[in-house]
Each structure stands twice: as structure tokens, then as C-alpha cells.
């Protein structure tokens, strides 16, 4: 049994679930900046109120799993991205505080401050996560088994591009979630926001894909693409991944443009299509970087803990992960349905 590979898969699943679930509520948080009234903003936050804190469980599982199962990778990656990680955690904490305090603010300046903290924290957390992703893709300078780069090596044009890309991606998820959970004017506004976010995501998707091919020759070789030639034998088996992403984007754009009536399609479909777009990008990233866990210095097996430790932790994960997943499904099913005016927080 290849325990390092199993743990890499579990961590990848945890990170993916975090991106899809917490990315959605971070997107709603950013979109709340454009609410036309406090009532509309409260309706937007009411769509995520029962689930937002539970969504962050998957971030804890991903980070904790990396620390426990791949200690060498954790020891190299964390010093390389300390600052954006600290910004992300501070933004998530501040956002969580603002989520509660914005409802209790009596004076107008205080309410404006906490509302700003809510969508500002959502924006900062989204950008930080994208920057961390960009730093991870470009790899880390190592010496022996330690990080040997500087404190700001994570900051580059590529990491800023991925930061903006993740931000727009989360806005797309948030807009599609609002389409699912709201009705009337707010839903129409969410469709417009979603369409603009989809255009931005498509542009960023193309730019990041091209830039990723230039990160390391091994990535280019994996896809069979270079500045001078294309190897059909390599790119053809992998082509369904980007083609699927493009097809889902076109389908989502069609749904966004068909506003009103039965022609708009079911309200649940945009969110599922947005999830599919994210998954296609996630799979494409995995194809580009596998089996590197610290690109391009250490692979999954280089950084893994001992098999006896991995096996013991796998027993615990086998018990806890189904419980957490079942709880997540239960909460989402319990609060299924449209949000109405007046729903949400009550002091």
C-alpha cells in the first residue's frame, strides 16, 4: 500500500473541498460590498451564515495533514510563505469577527467599519490564498532539506496573477451560490456579477495556463507543448481537461445570459458548472506538478513521514473524515432552500 500517495490524495481532496466551499462564502463576502442596502447585504450573508465556519474545517484538515503526513514539505513551504499565510489567517479571523459584530453595530460609522472589515477580510484572504498558490507553483529555493530563499520570494508577477485569478474565481462561486439561494432582483444582480466574473476567470485561466508552462521545462514536457512545437501524442490524452473547462465555461455563460423564465435553466446549475470549472483547473494543476510536493525539489515520497506513522494516522482519518463529510452534507441539506427577506442573524 502506497501510504504517501494515499495521504497526498486525501490532502488534495481536503484542499479542493475548502476551495469549493469556503471559496463560495469568501466570494459572497466580496460581493456584499456591492449590496444596494443593508437588507440586501443581510440576505447575502444569510445564505452563508449556517455554513461558513464549518467550511473552514477543510483548511485545518489540509494544513494539519500536510504537517503530520509530510513534515519535510511543511518545513520547507511554511517559511517560504509565512507572510501571506499570516495575512490570510488574520483576514479570516477578522472576517469572522466582523460577521458577528456587523449585526450588533448601532452607530452608522461602526456598522460601516464592520461591513468593510467583512468584505475586506474576504478580499484579503482570497488574494493571499492565490498568492500562496502562485508561490507553490513556481517552486522554492532549497539547500539540502531546508528553505534557502528570502522572506519575499513568494512575491512575483506570477503569484500576483494567481492571486487575482483566485479572487475572481471565488467571486464566480459566490455569485453562482447567490443564484441558487436567492430570488428576484438580488438573483438578477448575482447573474450579472457572475457573468463579469466568468469573463475575468476565463482570461485569468488562459494567462495562468500559459504562464505555468513557462515555470519549469518539466511542466512543458508533461503537456507536450513548447514555443516551437506541439507533441500530439502527449497533449491529446490530456486535452479533455482544458476542453472540459472551456465547455463548462461556455455552458455557464449561456445560463448567465438567459435571464428570467424557464430559459434561464435551473438555479442549481450555475453553481455546479462553476464547481466543474474549478475542478478542471485543479486537475490541470495536478497534471502539471505531480508528483512534486515541493516543486521542483522534493516529491511526495521524499517528504513523507514514516509508514508506521502514516498508517496510524490513516486509521484516525478513516474514522473522522466520513463524520466531517456527513456533518457537512447534513448542514447544507438542513438549510437548503431560498433565503427570504428577514432571514439571517437575529440578535
N, C-alpha and C positions, 0 to 999 in steps of 0.2 A: 504494500500500500504506500503510495507516494504522499506522505503526510504534508510536506511543504507545499505541494501543488494543491492539495485539498484546502489547506489554510489560505493560500493565495486566492483561491476561488471564493471562499467564504468572506474574506475581507473585501474582495471586489464586489460581491453581492451586497454587503453592508453599505459600502460607499455608494453603489448605484441606487439603493433604496433611499439613502439620505438625500442624494441629489434630486431624485424624483419627488420625494415627499416634502422635505424642508425647502428645496428649491421652489416648490409651488408656493409655500407660505411666505418665503422671502420675496417672491415676485408680487404677491398680493400686498405685502408691506410697502414695496416701492411704488406700486400703483396707487396706494392710498394717498400719496402726495397729490394726485390729480383729482381727488374727490371734490365734487362741487359743493358739498355741505357736510356738516357733522353727521347727519342721519345717513348719508350715502357712505361716508367713511366707516361708520359703525356697522353698516350692513356688510361692507367688505371684510372688516375684521371678524365679524360674526361667522363668516364662512370657514375661518381657520381656528377660531377660538377653542373648539374641543380637541384639536389635534396637533397644534403647533409645537407644544412642548414634548409630546411623545415622538414627533418626527425626529427630534434631535438625538433620540436614543441611538439611532443608527450611526451617527457621527462618533458617539462614545464607543460603540462596538468596533467601528473601523479603526479608530486611533488606538484603542486598548488592544485590539487583536494584532495590530502591527507591532506594538511594544512587546507583547508576550510571545508571539509566534516568530517574529523576525527582528530580534533585538539589534542586530547589526544595521539593518536598514533604518530602524528608528534612530539609532545613534548617529547615523550619517545625515539623514534627511532633516531631523529636527533642528540641529544647529544651523543648517543652511537656510531654513525658512522661519527662524524664531520670530522675526518682526511681523511678517504677515500673519502668522499663526496667532500671535498676541493680539494684533488688531482684530482678527476675526473673532476670537473669543471675547474680547472686550465689547465688540459690536453686538454679538449675540446676547451677552449679559445685559448690556444697556438697552437693547431692544426688548428683552423680556421684562425688564423693569418698566419701561415705557408702556408696554402692552397693558399693564395693570394701572399705572398711575394716570394715564391719559383719561381714563374714565372717572377718576376721582378729582381731577383738576376743576376748581371752581372759577378762578380768575382767568380771563382771556389770555394774558401773556403766558401763564403757566400751562394752559391747555395747548397753546401753540408750540411751546417748548417740547412738551412730551409727545405731541403728534410728530414734530420734526425729528425727535430722537427715535421714534418708531420707524419712520421710513428712512431716516439717515443711517440708523443701525442696520437696517435691511440692505441698503445700498453698500455700506462698507463691508459687511460680511460677504456679500456676493462678489464684490471686486476682489477681496482678499483671497477667497477660495479660487477664483480664476487665476490670480497671480501665482498662487501656490501650484496650481496645475501646470502653468507655463514653466515655472522653475523646474518642476519634476520632469517635464518632457525634455527640456534642454540638457538635463543631467547635472551632476555635481562634481566638482573637483575634489579628488580624494588623494590621500597619501597613506599607503598601507591600508589600514582599516578605519581611517578617520577622515572627517571632512577637513579639507585643506583650503577651502575658498574663503572669501571675505564675507562680512556681515551683510553686504548689499548686492551680492552676486545674483540674488533672485530677481533683482530689478533689471529688466531688459525690454526692448521694444516687443519682443515675442510674448513675454509674460504679461505686459500691459494689454496686448491684443487678446490674449486668452482671458484676461480679467474682464474686459469689455464684452467678450463673447459670452462668458458665463452669465454676466449681468443681464444681457438681452435674452439669453436662454431662460433664465428664471422669470423674467417679465413675461415671456411667452407662456410658460407653465402657469403663472399666476393668472394671466388673462383667460386662459382656457379653463382654469378652475372656476373663475367667476362666471363664465358662460354656463358651466354645469350647475352652479349653486344659486344663481340669481335670475331675475326676470326683468322685463320691461326696459326702461331707459338705461339702467346700470348694465344690463346684459348687452345692449346695443353698444354702449361705450366700451365694454370689455372686448367685443368683437373688433372694434376699430383699433384699440390698443394692441390686440393680438395680431392683427394684420400688419401693422407697422413693425411690431417686434419680430414677426416671422420674416419680413424683408431684411431686417438687420441681422437676424440669425443666419439667414441664407448667405448673406455677404460675408459675415464673420466665419461661417462654416467653410466657405471656399478659401478664404485667406489663411485660416489656421491649417487647413489640409495641405495647401501648397507650402506654407512655411514649415510644417512638420517634416515634409520630405527633405527639406534643406538642413534639418537639425543634425543628422548623422548619416553617413553613407549606408549604414546597415538598414536604416529605415527605408531609404530609397531602393535599396536592393530587395527588401522584403516585398515592396509593391511593384517592382519591375519597371520603375519609371525613372528617367534621368532627363537632363536638359537636352540630350541629343537623340535619345531613342526610347522606345517603349517595348518591353518584352511581353508579348501577348500571352505566352504560356504562364507567366506569373500573375499578371494583372487580371486575366479573365476569371480565374476561380474566386478572386477577391472582389470583383466588380459588383456582385449583388449587394454588398454592404453600402457603398455610396449611392448606387442606383435606388436602393430601398429608401434611403434618406431623402433623395430628391423626389421620389414618387410620393412619399408621405407628406413632404412639404407642399407639393402641388395640390394634393388632396385637401390638406388643411387650408390652403389659400382659397380653394374653391368653396369650402364650407364657410370661411370667414366672409367671403364676398356675397354669399346668398343669405342676406339678412331678412328675417321675418318670414312667417308662414312655414308650410311644410318643406319648402325648397331649401330651407336652411339646414335640414338634417337634424338628427337627434342631438340634444345638448351635451350628451356624454362623449360624443365622437371627437370633438376638437381636443379634449384633454388626452384621450387615448392616442390620437395621432401625434400630439406633442411628445408624449412618452416614447412613442416609436421613433421619432426623430432623434431624441436624446440617446436611445438605445443604439441606434445605428452609429452615431458618433462615438459612443462608448466602446462598441465592438471594434470600430475602426482604430481607435486609440490602442486597444488591447493587441490588435494585429500588428500595429506599428512597433510596440515596445516589448511584447512578450519575447523572452522570459525575464527581462530586466526588471528588478525591483528597485535598484538604484541605478538608473540609466546614466551612463553606459559602463558601469564599473562592477556591479555585483548583480548576479541573477537570483532567482528565488531560492535555489538550493545553497548558494554561498551565504545567504543572510539568515537562514532558518535556525531556530533553536533545535536542541537535540530531539530525536524521535520520541523518546520516552515522555518528554515534557509536552510535545505536540499531541501525542496520543492521549495523555491525561486531560489536557485542555479540550480535546475534541469530544470527550465524553460529556464534559460540562456544557460545551456548546450545543451538543446534540439534544440536551435537555432544555436549555434556556432559549435557544433561538426559536424553536417552534412555539414556545409560550409567548415570546415577544411578538412574533409574527401573528399569532392568533389574537392577541390583545389588540394589535394594530388594526387587523381586519374587523374585529368586533366594534371598536370605537368608530371607525369610518362607517360601518353599516348602521350603528345606533343613531348617528347624527346625519344619516342620508336624507336627501330631500332639499328643497329650495329654502333659502333664507328669506324671511319676510321682514318688512319694516317693523322695527321694535324688537327684533330678535337680537341676542347678544348679551353683553355684560349687564348685569343688574347689581348695583352696589347694595 
